[in-house]
């Protein structure tokens, strides 16, 4: 070692002395682990959000496939007739029953034209009535009817989830209560009333828990 | 299970922390800043260990990270303090003058001096850290010694 080296080393030793510091490896390790955990958590949250979006968006078809796996009705074929609603979600059976000999079921599904709700007569008569894209948001209640030749009538439609009662008002001044059917993931509930005799409707009125009107559809 | 690199990085930290700290302090100018720089450097090394390509020693790669972090932690205040001068009457070169002489060196010569004297790295290892050939390290240290000698002689007058 040269004299310069020796002198320089002495100077440098004075300038920055060697310290007996062994550091804190656990602090380094802790920061790295926490970061790794946060990254994993962020990745899981992002994945969950992506899956949620996939399932929540009917157009992706994932929700339908899942519901299909869980036993819901199959998707119908795309509409053969131009302008007909195309289902974007599975047909969900909301209620089934029998009026006399006639079997029926109340079915709803999402479509490219909005929410569809239909009453299907299964046997002995076969028929289907209802519609899509009801103006529930504006009026709080939608209205469809289905009748047999005998005059038996079903009154049904979507209704605000705030509704606790639905009343069918008839032209003769009477009113009949409708049954509220849970919406099963549609974001709305449904109602259904059945009459064995021909009827003339004047209005459907839905009320909330306090008795205030939350939906009304008048029949002109 | 932790990778071999993680284990090697931890071993480097445990065995050489004092040297990493000393070089970092020489670069950053402050002990606390140097300590933070070394901690941060090892956090980076551990996080990015998979980017180590293995085309040189792991220790050289870690030293490079420590040097870069110490440069990042170097405050303008510490750089200004390095250029101040002190006066003593005992014939020794004052610390302030030595700091100023070292601070006046070109950066790569200064780093080579720190790695040689504070980390005890050989020329090949210094070359790995500074990404230069061994012969270049030799030339850099030779030039640094000359500059220091002249600077210290002037400071002692």
Interface residues (C-beta under 8 A of the other chain):
Chain A: X4 X5 X8 X9 X11 X12 X14 X15 X16 X18 X19 X20 X21 X22 X23 X24 X25 X27 X28 X29 X31 X32 X35
Chain B: X10 X13 X14 X17 X18 X19 X21 X22 X25 X26 X31 X35 X38 X39 X42 X43 X46 X47 X93 X95 X98 X99 X102 X113 X117 X118 X145 X148 X149 X152
